[in-house]
Amino acid sequence: MDCNEKECFINSNAANNTVELAGENETTESYVGTSMRFKSQLLLEKLKIKNVLCLDRKRNVEDDFAEPEFISKEIDFKPLTKYLAIYFTASWCTPCREFAPALESFINDHNDEISLLVASSDSEKTPFKDYISGKDWPYIDLSAKETISSLQKRFGIALLPSLVILNIETCKLVTTWGREAISYNSENCLSDWDSGDEGFHWWHFFKFRSILLVFSCISSASLNKSIKLRIMHPQIRATSYRYFFPVIFSCYMLNLIFYISLEKFSRLILQILEKIFACH
């Protein structure tokens, strides 16, 4: 396992991205008129997902001031929402912890439209419980390694965190770019998914970077002007010194932010290429 500031690598040899969930002779019309509970059960069976657990608070009756203990209990997981999000994560993954608050907020705001299921790469229960405690997230039993590995291979998951969005009504894959959709297009991604779109486009990534580039250019122009004023007009040298160093510092910081954004963009390109090669 390799982890960096953007994502954690869990499987450099991701298998073929087999995303067709319905059978060979099954169509979307096959599910029309079927109850949502049956549809969710059918989807979970096709994905071979069993042993779904959640954390339950157990308070110590002998000590009212003690923190509640979280214990695992098996639940009958049958999501009744339109979408199911499978979150591939791990407690040791720093980018996963950074993305978790945004994901939790999104799920809480749209809990009538989307349900979450955690597929963790953790091998130890204690750090994983500490990671999801208080979030009320159902998760696949950590001992079901074959199930989690099978899901990673089915959807070509090689990086953490990854969020796969499935349409329960049609038993179809919506996107494997759920994390990017929520990070850059959280306000409109649900409506995009409803229209059959992945919810994440290049302009969502570039619109913030273009603003930084404009500010960087403006700060560079201001810096050049300040230098010319100091050289051409020695009589206002004292005044120019007051603004010279703040402009330099602002220019340096804006350019630093821009280069960091450029580095993140290069990591995104690598992720796209890895997904492309995983499909062939």
Residue pairs with C-beta under 8 A, 6 or more apart in sequence:
1 8
1 9
1 10
1 92
1 121
2 8
2 9
3 9
3 92
3 93
3 94
3 95
4 95
4 267
5 94
5 95
6 95
6 264
6 267
6 268
7 95
7 159
7 160
7 161
7 267
7 271
8 90
8 92
8 93
8 94
8 95
8 96
8 159
8 160
8 161
9 158
9 159
9 160
10 88
10 90
10 121
10 152
10 157
10 158
10 159
10 160
11 152
11 153
11 157
11 158
12 158
14 152
14 153
14 156
14 157
14 158
14 274
14 278
15 153
15 154
15 156
15 278
16 153
16 156
16 278
16 279
17 154
17 155
17 156
17 176
17 275
17 278
17 279
18 153
18 154
19 154
19 155
19 173
19 176
20 173
21 43
21 46
21 47
21 166
21 171
21 172
21 173
22 28
22 30
22 46
22 170
22 171
22 172
26 171
28 170
28 171
28 172
31 39
31 42
31 169
31 170
31 171
34 42
36 80
36 168
36 169
37 78
37 80
39 168
39 169
39 171
40 78
40 79
40 80
40 84
40 168
41 78
42 171
43 84
43 166
43 168
43 171
44 50
44 77
44 78
46 171
47 151
47 154
48 147
48 150
49 77
49 117
49 140
49 147
49 151
50 144
50 147
51 74
51 140
51 141
51 143
51 144
51 147
52 74
52 75
52 77
52 117
52 138
52 139
52 140
52 141
53 72
53 73
53 74
53 75
53 138
53 139
53 140
53 141
54 72
54 73
54 75
54 136
54 137
54 138
54 139
55 70
55 71
55 72
55 73
55 129
55 132
55 133
55 136
56 70
56 71
56 72
56 73
57 68
57 69
57 70
58 68
58 69
58 70
58 71
59 66
59 68
59 69
60 66
60 68
60 69
70 129
70 133
72 125
72 129
75 138
77 117
77 138
79 115
79 117
79 168
80 115
81 111
81 112
81 113
81 114
81 115
81 168
82 113
82 114
82 167
82 168
82 169
83 113
83 114
83 115
83 165
83 166
83 167
83 168
83 174
83 190
83 193
84 114
84 115
84 116
84 117
84 165
84 166
84 168
85 107
85 114
85 115
85 116
85 117
85 163
85 164
85 165
85 166
85 178
86 117
86 118
86 119
86 151
86 155
86 163
86 164
86 166
87 103
87 116
87 117
87 118
87 119
87 137
87 161
87 162
87 163
88 119
88 120
88 121
88 151
88 152
88 157
88 160
88 161
88 162
88 163
88 164
89 96
89 100
89 118
89 119
89 120
89 121
89 160
89 161
90 96
90 120
90 121
90 122
90 128
90 160
91 97
91 120
91 122
91 127
91 128
91 130
91 131
92 122
92 127
93 121
93 160
93 161
95 160
95 161
96 160
96 161
97 131
99 161
99 179
99 183
100 131
100 135
102 182
102 183
102 186
103 116
103 163
103 179
103 182
104 135
106 114
106 182
106 186
107 114
107 115
107 116
110 190
113 190
114 165
114 190
116 137
116 138
117 137
117 138
117 139
117 140
118 132
118 137
118 138
118 139
118 140
119 139
119 140
119 148
119 151
119 152
120 128
120 139
120 140
120 142
120 148
121 148
121 160
122 128
122 131
122 142
123 142
125 142
128 139
128 142
132 139
140 147
140 148
151 157
151 164
152 158
155 162
155 164
155 173
155 176
156 176
156 275
156 278
156 279
157 164
157 176
158 274
158 275
158 278
159 271
159 274
161 179
162 176
162 178
162 179
163 176
163 177
163 178
163 179
163 181
163 182
164 173
164 175
164 176
164 178
165 173
165 174
165 175
165 176
165 178
165 181
165 193
165 199
166 172
166 173
166 174
167 173
167 174
167 193
174 193
174 198
174 199
175 181
175 193
175 198
175 199
175 200
176 275
177 198
177 199
177 200
178 199
180 200
180 204
180 205
181 189
181 192
181 193
181 198
181 199
181 200
182 189
184 200
184 204
184 205
185 192
185 199
185 200
185 201
185 204
188 199
189 199
189 200
190 199
192 198
192 199
193 199
205 265
205 268
208 261
209 258
209 261
209 262
209 265
212 254
212 257
212 258
212 261
213 258
215 254
216 251
216 254
216 255
216 258
219 247
219 250
219 251
219 254
220 251
222 247
222 251
223 247
223 248
223 251
226 240
226 243
226 244
226 247
227 244
229 236
229 240
230 236
230 237
230 240
230 241
230 244
233 240
